[in-house]
Amino acid sequence: MRRLMLAAASGLVAIALASACGGDEAGTPTPEATATVEATSTPTPTPEATPVLAWPGVTTATITTDDLNVRTGPGSSYQVAGRLNNGAEVPVAGFGAGGNWIALTGIGWVVNNPGWVKIADESVVPTIAAGEGAFEIVGPLHPPGTRIDIPVVDEVVFAITGGNREAVARLAAPASETANVPPAGACPGAVLPATSLAEQLDAFFTSEVIEGDPGPLRLYAVVGAAGDDKIDPTFVVVFAFEHGEARQVWVAPDGAGVTWFSLGCAPTPPGDMLQPTGRGEPYFWFRPAVQAPVEPVE
Protein backbone atom coordinates (compact mmCIF):
# COMPACT_ATOMS: atom_id res chain seq x y z
CA MET A 1 0.00 0.00 0.00
CA ARG A 2 2.81 2.43 0.90
CA ARG A 3 4.51 1.71 -2.42
CA LEU A 4 1.26 2.49 -4.26
CA MET A 5 0.73 5.71 -2.32
CA LEU A 6 4.24 6.88 -3.05
CA ALA A 7 3.90 5.98 -6.69
CA ALA A 8 0.70 8.03 -6.89
CA ALA A 9 2.32 10.93 -5.08
CA SER A 10 5.37 10.92 -7.29
CA GLY A 11 3.08 11.19 -10.29
CA LEU A 12 2.32 14.74 -9.24
CA VAL A 13 5.81 15.78 -10.25
CA ALA A 14 7.33 15.19 -13.67
CA ILE A 15 11.07 14.77 -14.11
CA ALA A 16 12.20 16.11 -17.46
CA LEU A 17 15.34 14.68 -18.96
CA ALA A 18 16.99 16.49 -21.83
CA SER A 19 18.67 14.36 -24.46
CA ALA A 20 20.85 15.52 -27.31
CA CYS A 21 20.89 13.82 -30.69
CA GLY A 22 23.58 14.46 -33.27
CA GLY A 23 23.35 13.89 -37.00
CA ASP A 24 24.54 14.95 -40.42
CA GLU A 25 22.02 17.43 -41.78
CA ALA A 26 23.46 17.03 -45.27
CA GLY A 27 22.68 13.34 -45.51
CA THR A 28 23.83 9.87 -44.46
CA PRO A 29 27.57 9.72 -43.79
CA THR A 30 29.78 7.38 -45.79
CA PRO A 31 31.14 4.24 -44.10
CA GLU A 32 34.61 5.83 -44.00
CA ALA A 33 33.24 8.93 -42.29
CA THR A 34 31.37 6.81 -39.78
CA ALA A 35 34.53 4.89 -38.93
CA THR A 36 36.44 8.15 -38.41
CA VAL A 37 33.81 9.49 -36.01
CA GLU A 38 33.76 6.26 -34.02
CA ALA A 39 37.55 6.27 -33.74
CA THR A 40 38.00 9.87 -32.65
CA SER A 41 34.88 10.92 -30.74
CA THR A 42 34.08 10.37 -27.06
CA PRO A 43 30.48 9.41 -26.19
CA THR A 44 28.63 12.09 -24.26
CA PRO A 45 27.67 10.76 -20.82
CA THR A 46 23.96 10.67 -20.02
CA PRO A 47 23.15 13.24 -17.35
CA GLU A 48 21.73 11.89 -14.11
CA ALA A 49 18.17 12.80 -13.21
CA THR A 50 17.87 15.31 -10.40
CA PRO A 51 15.78 13.85 -7.54
CA VAL A 52 12.45 15.65 -7.22
CA LEU A 53 10.28 15.58 -4.13
CA ALA A 54 6.75 14.28 -4.57
CA TRP A 55 5.54 17.07 -2.29
CA PRO A 56 7.29 20.27 -3.45
CA GLY A 57 6.65 23.65 -1.90
CA VAL A 58 3.63 25.41 -3.44
CA THR A 59 3.83 28.62 -1.40
CA THR A 60 5.75 30.05 1.54
CA ALA A 61 5.08 30.83 5.16
CA THR A 62 6.67 33.17 7.68
CA ILE A 63 7.27 32.11 11.26
CA THR A 64 5.97 34.76 13.70
CA THR A 65 7.06 33.26 17.02
CA ASP A 66 10.25 31.98 18.63
CA ASP A 67 11.19 28.37 19.34
CA LEU A 68 8.47 26.76 17.22
CA ASN A 69 8.86 22.99 17.26
CA VAL A 70 9.61 21.23 13.98
CA ARG A 71 8.41 17.63 14.21
CA THR A 72 8.93 14.55 12.08
CA GLY A 73 5.19 14.03 11.57
CA PRO A 74 1.83 15.83 11.82
CA GLY A 75 1.20 15.62 15.55
CA SER A 76 2.66 16.45 18.95
CA SER A 77 3.49 12.77 19.54
CA TYR A 78 6.11 12.83 16.76
CA GLN A 79 9.80 13.37 17.46
CA VAL A 80 11.00 16.97 17.77
CA ALA A 81 13.62 17.50 15.07
CA GLY A 82 14.43 21.14 15.77
CA ARG A 83 12.89 24.60 15.95
CA LEU A 84 12.16 27.66 13.85
CA ASN A 85 12.27 31.26 15.00
CA ASN A 86 10.54 34.56 14.29
CA GLY A 87 11.10 35.81 10.75
CA ALA A 88 12.10 32.49 9.16
CA GLU A 89 10.59 32.02 5.71
CA VAL A 90 9.86 28.39 4.86
CA PRO A 91 8.39 26.43 1.91
CA VAL A 92 4.90 24.99 2.44
CA ALA A 93 3.97 21.69 0.77
CA GLY A 94 0.60 20.81 2.26
CA PHE A 95 -1.73 20.39 5.21
CA GLY A 96 -2.00 17.25 7.31
CA ALA A 97 -4.01 15.87 10.22
CA GLY A 98 -7.22 17.62 9.22
CA GLY A 99 -5.42 20.85 8.42
CA ASN A 100 -4.00 21.19 11.92
CA TRP A 101 -0.40 20.67 10.81
CA ILE A 102 1.68 22.15 7.99
CA ALA A 103 4.23 20.18 5.95
CA LEU A 104 7.38 22.17 5.20
CA THR A 105 9.31 20.73 2.28
CA GLY A 106 12.69 19.38 3.35
CA ILE A 107 12.20 20.58 6.93
CA GLY A 108 9.38 18.76 8.73
CA TRP A 109 5.98 19.57 10.23
CA VAL A 110 4.79 22.53 12.32
CA VAL A 111 1.45 23.16 13.98
CA ASN A 112 -1.00 25.27 11.97
CA ASN A 113 -1.51 28.15 14.36
CA PRO A 114 -2.22 31.49 12.62
CA GLY A 115 -0.59 33.30 15.53
CA TRP A 116 2.69 31.48 14.92
CA VAL A 117 2.72 30.76 11.17
CA LYS A 118 1.54 33.11 8.39
CA ILE A 119 0.95 31.29 5.08
CA ALA A 120 1.27 33.47 1.99
CA ASP A 121 -1.50 31.75 -0.01
CA GLU A 122 -3.53 29.02 1.68
CA SER A 123 -5.71 28.49 -1.41
CA VAL A 124 -2.95 26.62 -3.27
CA VAL A 125 -1.96 24.31 -0.40
CA PRO A 126 -3.05 20.66 -0.96
CA THR A 127 -4.06 18.18 1.71
CA ILE A 128 -1.56 15.38 2.29
CA ALA A 129 -3.34 12.17 3.22
CA ALA A 130 -2.01 10.15 6.15
CA GLY A 131 1.06 8.20 5.09
CA GLU A 132 1.50 9.81 1.68
CA GLY A 133 4.03 12.37 2.84
CA ALA A 134 5.86 10.13 5.27
CA PHE A 135 8.89 9.60 3.05
CA GLU A 136 8.96 13.10 1.61
CA ILE A 137 8.51 15.57 4.47
CA VAL A 138 11.41 14.18 6.47
CA GLY A 139 13.89 17.01 6.82
CA PRO A 140 16.91 17.75 4.67
CA LEU A 141 19.65 15.22 3.99
CA HIS A 142 23.26 16.31 4.31
CA PRO A 143 25.39 16.55 1.14
CA PRO A 144 27.99 13.90 0.34
CA GLY A 145 31.30 14.42 2.11
CA THR A 146 29.75 15.99 5.21
CA ARG A 147 32.04 15.56 8.22
CA ILE A 148 30.91 14.99 11.79
CA ASP A 149 34.44 15.52 13.19
CA ILE A 150 34.02 12.45 15.39
CA PRO A 151 36.53 10.00 13.82
CA VAL A 152 34.75 6.77 14.78
CA VAL A 153 31.51 8.15 13.29
CA ASP A 154 33.04 9.72 10.19
CA GLU A 155 34.61 6.42 9.16
CA VAL A 156 31.19 4.76 9.17
CA VAL A 157 29.45 7.72 7.52
CA PHE A 158 31.94 7.90 4.63
CA ALA A 159 31.72 4.14 4.03
CA ILE A 160 27.91 4.11 3.90
CA THR A 161 27.31 7.34 1.97
CA GLY A 162 30.05 6.30 -0.46
CA GLY A 163 28.43 2.92 -1.02
CA ASN A 164 31.67 1.19 -0.07
CA ARG A 165 30.33 -2.25 0.80
CA GLU A 166 33.74 -3.71 1.57
CA ALA A 167 34.41 -0.96 4.10
CA VAL A 168 30.94 -1.28 5.64
CA ALA A 169 31.39 -5.03 6.09
CA ARG A 170 34.85 -4.47 7.57
CA LEU A 171 33.43 -1.98 10.09
CA ALA A 172 31.00 -4.55 11.49
CA ALA A 173 32.17 -5.21 15.04
CA PRO A 174 32.35 -8.79 16.32
CA ALA A 175 29.89 -9.88 18.96
CA SER A 176 30.88 -8.87 22.47
CA GLU A 177 29.46 -8.61 25.96
CA THR A 178 28.85 -4.90 25.44
CA ALA A 179 26.75 -5.48 22.34
CA ASN A 180 24.78 -8.63 23.08
CA VAL A 181 21.44 -6.99 23.87
CA PRO A 182 19.46 -5.12 21.20
CA PRO A 183 18.91 -1.42 21.96
CA ALA A 184 15.74 -0.82 23.93
CA GLY A 185 12.70 0.58 22.18
CA ALA A 186 13.36 -1.12 18.84
CA CYS A 187 10.58 -3.10 17.20
CA PRO A 188 11.18 -6.88 17.26
CA GLY A 189 13.22 -8.10 14.33
CA ALA A 190 14.22 -4.63 13.18
CA VAL A 191 17.61 -4.39 14.86
CA LEU A 192 20.26 -6.90 13.92
CA PRO A 193 23.76 -7.54 15.28
CA ALA A 194 26.59 -6.19 13.16
CA THR A 195 27.92 -9.71 12.69
CA SER A 196 25.12 -10.24 10.14
CA LEU A 197 25.70 -6.95 8.34
CA ALA A 198 27.86 -8.46 5.59
CA GLU A 199 25.03 -10.84 4.65
CA GLN A 200 22.46 -8.01 4.75
CA LEU A 201 24.26 -5.44 2.61
CA ASP A 202 21.94 -5.97 -0.36
CA ALA A 203 18.93 -5.21 1.83
CA PHE A 204 20.73 -2.34 3.55
CA PHE A 205 21.50 -0.56 0.27
CA THR A 206 18.18 -1.45 -1.41
CA SER A 207 14.92 0.46 -1.01
CA GLU A 208 11.72 -1.32 -0.03
CA VAL A 209 9.70 1.59 -1.42
CA ILE A 210 11.36 2.50 -4.73
CA GLU A 211 11.87 -0.14 -7.39
CA GLY A 212 15.19 -0.08 -9.21
CA ASP A 213 18.04 2.18 -8.11
CA PRO A 214 17.00 4.43 -5.19
CA GLY A 215 20.30 6.33 -5.32
CA PRO A 216 22.90 6.49 -2.54
CA LEU A 217 22.20 6.64 1.16
CA ARG A 218 22.87 10.06 2.67
CA LEU A 219 23.38 11.26 6.22
CA TYR A 220 20.27 12.44 8.07
CA ALA A 221 21.34 12.76 11.71
CA VAL A 222 23.77 11.65 14.37
CA VAL A 223 22.40 11.37 17.89
CA GLY A 224 23.72 10.25 21.25
CA ALA A 225 21.88 7.37 22.89
CA ALA A 226 20.84 7.81 26.51
CA GLY A 227 21.07 4.96 28.96
CA ASP A 228 23.52 2.27 29.98
CA ASP A 229 26.68 2.38 27.86
CA LYS A 230 27.08 -1.36 28.38
CA ILE A 231 23.92 -1.89 26.32
CA ASP A 232 23.60 1.19 24.14
CA PRO A 233 26.50 2.43 22.03
CA THR A 234 27.02 6.16 22.31
CA PHE A 235 26.38 7.10 18.67
CA VAL A 236 23.29 6.35 16.61
CA VAL A 237 23.59 7.38 12.95
CA VAL A 238 20.51 7.65 10.73
CA PHE A 239 20.80 7.57 6.94
CA ALA A 240 18.16 7.91 4.24
CA PHE A 241 17.66 7.53 0.53
CA GLU A 242 16.68 10.70 -1.33
CA HIS A 243 12.99 9.77 -1.06
CA GLY A 244 13.31 9.41 2.71
CA GLU A 245 13.37 5.70 3.57
CA ALA A 246 15.79 5.24 6.46
CA ARG A 247 18.59 3.00 7.66
CA GLN A 248 20.23 3.16 11.08
CA VAL A 249 23.50 2.01 12.62
CA TRP A 250 24.87 2.04 16.16
CA VAL A 251 28.56 2.99 16.33
CA ALA A 252 30.76 2.10 19.29
CA PRO A 253 32.59 5.08 20.84
CA ASP A 254 35.77 3.03 21.33
CA GLY A 255 36.35 2.63 17.59
CA ALA A 256 35.16 -0.99 17.46
CA GLY A 257 32.87 -0.08 14.57
CA VAL A 258 29.19 -0.79 13.94
CA THR A 259 27.61 -2.88 16.70
CA TRP A 260 23.98 -2.98 15.53
CA PHE A 261 22.05 -1.91 12.45
CA SER A 262 18.40 -1.53 11.56
CA LEU A 263 16.39 -1.82 8.37
CA GLY A 264 13.17 -1.02 10.22
CA CYS A 265 10.23 -3.37 10.76
CA ALA A 266 8.65 -1.75 7.70
CA PRO A 267 9.79 1.03 5.36
CA THR A 268 10.57 3.76 7.86
CA PRO A 269 11.11 7.53 7.48
CA PRO A 270 14.35 8.72 9.11
CA GLY A 271 12.53 10.88 11.64
CA ASP A 272 11.01 7.74 13.14
CA MET A 273 14.51 6.40 13.85
CA LEU A 274 15.59 9.35 15.95
CA GLN A 275 14.40 7.79 19.20
CA PRO A 276 17.17 5.23 19.61
CA THR A 277 16.58 3.82 23.10
CA GLY A 278 13.08 4.56 24.30
CA ARG A 279 14.56 6.40 27.29
CA GLY A 280 13.58 9.99 26.59
CA GLU A 281 14.64 12.54 24.00
CA PRO A 282 17.93 11.83 22.21
CA TYR A 283 20.71 14.35 22.34
CA PHE A 284 21.46 15.66 18.85
CA TRP A 285 25.16 15.59 18.10
CA PHE A 286 24.84 16.69 14.51
CA ARG A 287 21.82 17.94 12.62
CA PRO A 288 22.27 21.62 11.75
CA ALA A 289 19.40 21.78 9.24
CA VAL A 290 17.16 23.31 11.92
CA GLN A 291 18.14 24.67 15.30
CA ALA A 292 18.08 22.35 18.30
CA PRO A 293 14.91 22.69 20.40
CA VAL A 294 15.27 24.69 23.61
CA GLU A 295 11.96 24.93 25.48
CA PRO A 296 10.09 25.24 22.17
CA VAL A 297 6.36 25.83 21.82
CA GLU A 298 3.94 23.09 20.66
Secondary structure per residue as TSV (DSSP state, phi and psi in degrees):
chain	resnum	aa	ss	phi	psi
A	1	M	-	360.0	-44.7
A	2	R	H	-60.8	-40.0
A	3	R	H	-61.4	-40.7
A	4	L	H	-68.1	-39.5
A	5	M	H	-64.0	-41.0
A	6	L	H	-68.2	-36.1
A	7	A	H	-65.0	-40.1
A	8	A	H	-66.6	-40.1
A	9	A	H	-65.6	-41.2
A	10	S	H	-67.8	-18.4
A	11	G	T	-69.0	-15.1
A	12	L	T	-71.4	-18.7
A	13	V	S	-122.0	128.3
A	14	A	-	-99.0	135.7
A	15	I	-	-102.5	118.1
A	16	A	-	-96.0	127.1
A	17	L	-	-112.1	127.4
A	18	A	-	-91.5	133.9
A	19	S	-	-125.5	144.9
A	20	A	-	-111.8	133.6
A	21	C	-	-119.5	130.7
A	22	G	-	-105.1	154.4
A	23	G	-	-169.3	167.5
A	24	D	-	-95.9	108.9
A	25	E	T	-65.5	-22.1
A	26	A	T	-80.3	-17.7
A	27	G	S	148.8	-173.1
A	28	T	-	-75.5	129.3
A	29	P	-	-69.3	154.8
A	30	T	-	-72.9	160.9
A	31	P	H	-56.6	-38.2
A	32	E	H	-63.8	-42.5
A	33	A	H	-64.8	-39.7
A	34	T	H	-61.6	-43.2
A	35	A	H	-63.2	-38.3
A	36	T	H	-64.6	-41.9
A	37	V	H	-63.3	-44.2
A	38	E	H	-64.3	-31.2
A	39	A	H	-81.0	-26.4
A	40	T	H	-112.9	-16.9
A	41	S	-	-94.2	154.8
A	42	T	-	-109.8	126.1
A	43	P	-	-58.2	139.3
A	44	T	-	-78.1	123.8
A	45	P	-	-65.4	145.7
A	46	T	-	-75.9	125.2
A	47	P	-	-65.7	144.6
A	48	E	-	-77.3	146.3
A	49	A	-	-70.9	138.3
A	50	T	-	-80.7	125.2
A	51	P	-	-58.0	138.0
A	52	V	-	-125.3	129.6
A	53	L	-	-67.6	143.2
A	54	A	S	-72.3	-22.1
A	55	W	S	-121.0	78.0
A	56	P	-	-75.2	163.2
A	57	G	-	-67.3	135.5
A	58	V	-	-110.4	-17.0
A	59	T	E	-158.4	-172.5
A	60	T	E	-124.4	166.1
A	61	A	E	-139.3	154.1
A	62	T	E	-115.3	129.8
A	63	I	E	-79.0	131.5
A	64	T	-	-120.0	23.2
A	65	T	S	-143.7	171.0
A	66	D	S	-102.1	151.3
A	67	D	S	57.6	47.0
A	68	L	E	-83.7	122.7
A	69	N	E	-60.4	135.4
A	70	V	E	-105.6	123.9
A	71	R	E	-114.9	163.4
A	72	T	S	-83.2	-4.2
A	73	G	S	-156.3	171.9
A	74	P	S	-82.8	74.7
A	75	G	S	170.8	155.2
A	76	S	T	-72.7	-9.9
A	77	S	T	-83.1	-11.0
A	78	Y	S	-79.6	156.4
A	79	Q	-	-60.0	136.9
A	80	V	E	-76.8	122.5
A	81	A	E	-99.7	-18.6
A	82	G	E	167.2	-159.3
A	83	R	E	-146.4	159.0
A	84	L	E	-122.5	153.1
A	85	N	-	-123.4	167.8
A	86	N	T	-51.4	128.2
A	87	G	T	96.5	-11.9
A	88	A	-	-67.8	132.7
A	89	E	E	-104.0	127.1
A	90	V	E	-130.7	152.7
A	91	P	E	-80.2	137.6
A	92	V	E	-108.4	129.1
A	93	A	E	-105.6	-31.1
A	94	G	E	177.3	176.0
A	95	F	E	-105.8	148.3
A	96	G	E	-137.0	170.2
A	97	A	T	52.3	53.4
A	98	G	T	69.1	22.3
A	99	G	T	86.8	2.3
A	100	N	T	-83.3	-12.2
A	101	W	E	-131.8	151.1
A	102	I	E	-116.7	128.6
A	103	A	E	-87.7	124.2
A	104	L	E	-107.6	115.8
A	105	T	T	-54.1	126.4
A	106	G	T	69.8	9.5
A	107	I	T	-124.0	-58.5
A	108	G	E	150.3	-150.2
A	109	W	E	-121.5	141.6
A	110	V	E	-130.3	153.9
A	111	V	E	-67.1	144.2
A	112	N	-	-89.6	82.4
A	113	N	-	-116.8	113.2
A	114	P	T	-58.0	-21.3
A	115	G	T	-78.9	-13.3
A	116	W	T	-115.9	-26.4
A	117	V	E	-134.4	123.9
A	118	K	E	-108.8	111.4
A	119	I	E	-88.1	132.7
A	120	A	S	-64.1	-43.7
A	121	D	-	-147.8	94.7
A	122	E	G	-68.9	-21.4
A	123	S	G	-66.7	-20.9
A	124	V	G	-100.6	2.2
A	125	V	-	-86.6	119.6
A	126	P	-	-79.7	166.4
A	127	T	B	-94.6	129.9
A	128	I	-	-99.0	115.3
A	129	A	-	-66.8	154.4
A	130	A	T	-54.6	127.5
A	131	G	T	92.8	-27.5
A	132	E	T	-69.2	-32.2
A	133	G	T	-97.7	5.9
A	134	A	T	-59.6	-36.8
A	135	F	T	-98.0	5.9
A	136	E	T	-113.3	-44.7
A	137	I	S	-92.6	73.6
A	138	V	S	-121.1	-1.2
A	139	G	-	95.6	155.4
A	140	P	-	-71.3	147.8
A	141	L	-	-95.9	146.0
A	142	H	-	-78.6	146.9
A	143	P	-	-68.1	157.2
A	144	P	T	-56.8	145.2
A	145	G	T	87.0	0.1
A	146	T	-	-63.3	133.0
A	147	R	-	-103.3	142.6
A	148	I	-	-95.1	-22.5
A	149	D	S	66.1	26.0
A	150	I	-	-119.6	103.4
A	151	P	H	-50.9	-44.2
A	152	V	H	-66.5	-27.4
A	153	V	H	-82.9	-43.8
A	154	D	H	-57.9	-38.7
A	155	E	H	-59.8	-41.9
A	156	V	H	-70.7	-44.0
A	157	V	H	-59.9	-47.0
A	158	F	H	-64.8	-36.6
A	159	A	H	-66.5	-43.2
A	160	I	H	-75.9	-46.8
A	161	T	H	-69.1	-23.8
A	162	G	T	-86.8	-1.5
A	163	G	T	65.1	25.9
A	164	N	-	-85.1	90.2
A	165	R	H	-64.6	-37.6
A	166	E	H	-61.5	-43.3
A	167	A	H	-68.0	-39.3
A	168	V	H	-62.4	-45.7
A	169	A	H	-63.0	-37.5
A	170	R	H	-67.3	-30.4
A	171	L	T	-81.4	-2.3
A	172	A	B	-72.5	118.2
A	173	A	-	-75.9	145.1
A	174	P	-	-68.2	158.5
A	175	A	-	-60.6	141.9
A	176	S	-	-150.7	170.5
A	177	E	G	-65.2	-25.4
A	178	T	G	-85.4	-2.9
A	179	A	G	-138.5	39.3
A	180	N	S	-105.3	3.2
A	181	V	S	-125.2	124.5
A	182	P	-	-58.2	146.0
A	183	P	-	-56.2	140.1
A	184	A	T	-65.7	150.8
A	185	G	T	88.5	-5.9
A	186	A	-	-83.4	145.7
A	187	C	-	-71.6	145.6
A	188	P	T	-56.8	132.6
A	189	G	T	86.6	-9.5
A	190	A	T	-81.6	-37.5
A	191	V	E	-99.6	129.1
A	192	L	E	-122.7	148.8
A	193	P	E	-67.9	148.6
A	194	A	G	-62.5	-20.2
A	195	T	G	-63.0	-20.0
A	196	S	G	-99.6	4.5
A	197	L	T	-62.8	-41.3
A	198	A	G	-58.8	-36.0
A	199	E	G	-79.7	-14.9
A	200	Q	G	-107.1	10.6
A	201	L	H	-63.4	-35.7
A	202	D	H	-60.0	-45.1
A	203	A	H	-68.9	-36.5
A	204	F	H	-63.5	-40.9
A	205	F	T	-96.3	10.2
A	206	T	S	-118.1	135.0
A	207	S	-	-79.4	142.3
A	208	E	S	-89.3	-8.9
A	209	V	S	-104.3	-42.1
A	210	I	S	-103.4	124.4
A	211	E	S	-75.7	148.0
A	212	G	S	83.9	-147.4
A	213	D	-	-88.3	112.9
A	214	P	-	-82.6	-1.8
A	215	G	-	87.4	177.2
A	216	P	-	-75.5	156.0
A	217	L	-	-73.1	142.7
A	218	R	E	-128.4	157.8
A	219	L	E	-71.1	133.3
A	220	Y	E	-107.8	-51.0
A	221	A	E	-161.8	155.0
A	222	V	E	-123.1	125.3
A	223	V	E	-127.1	160.5
A	224	G	E	-100.4	130.2
A	225	A	-	-81.5	133.7
A	226	A	-	-82.5	160.5
A	227	G	S	112.4	-163.1
A	228	D	-	-75.0	119.0
A	229	D	T	-63.6	-19.4
A	230	K	T	-74.0	-17.0
A	231	I	T	-110.4	-44.8
A	232	D	S	-106.4	116.8
A	233	P	-	-57.8	155.9
A	234	T	S	-67.1	-41.0
A	235	F	E	-107.4	130.5
A	236	V	E	-117.3	122.4
A	237	V	E	-113.8	126.1
A	238	V	E	-109.1	129.8
A	239	F	E	-116.9	164.8
A	240	A	E	-153.3	151.4
A	241	F	-	-74.6	167.1
A	242	E	T	-56.3	-34.2
A	243	H	T	-81.5	-7.8
A	244	G	-	115.5	-16.4
A	245	E	-	-64.2	134.8
A	246	A	E	-105.1	158.2
A	247	R	E	-134.3	156.3
A	248	Q	E	-143.6	140.6
A	249	V	E	-134.2	148.2
A	250	W	E	-102.8	129.7
A	251	V	E	-117.0	127.3
A	252	A	-	-71.1	137.4
A	253	P	T	-72.0	-16.0
A	254	D	T	-89.8	8.0
A	255	G	S	85.6	7.7
A	256	A	-	-69.2	-18.9
A	257	G	-	109.2	-154.6
A	258	V	E	-78.3	129.2
A	259	T	E	-103.1	-33.7
A	260	W	E	-141.4	159.7
A	261	F	E	-147.3	158.9
A	262	S	E	-136.7	134.8
A	263	L	-	-99.4	-7.4
A	264	G	-	85.3	151.5
A	265	C	S	-72.8	-22.2
A	266	A	S	-151.1	168.0
A	267	P	S	-50.8	123.4
A	268	T	-	-125.7	129.5
A	269	P	-	-67.0	151.5
A	270	P	G	-62.8	-31.6
A	271	G	G	-60.8	-28.5
A	272	D	G	-77.2	-7.5
A	273	M	G	-104.1	13.8
A	274	L	S	-88.5	-2.3
A	275	Q	-	-106.9	87.3
A	276	P	-	-77.9	-22.6
A	277	T	S	-127.7	-12.6
A	278	G	S	74.6	16.3
A	279	R	S	-117.7	46.0
A	280	G	S	99.4	-178.0
A	281	E	-	-66.0	137.3
A	282	P	-	-74.8	156.1
A	283	Y	E	-92.4	123.8
A	284	F	E	-81.7	115.8
A	285	W	E	-80.8	-38.9
A	286	F	E	-154.1	104.3
A	287	R	-	-165.1	76.1
A	288	P	T	-80.6	5.8
A	289	A	T	-62.8	-37.3
A	290	V	S	-133.5	154.6
A	291	Q	B	-66.3	149.0
A	292	A	-	-64.8	141.8
A	293	P	-	-71.3	132.3
A	294	V	S	-133.1	100.4
A	295	E	S	47.7	52.5
A	296	P	-	-76.3	164.6
A	297	V	B	-89.4	151.3
A	298	E	-	55.3	360.0
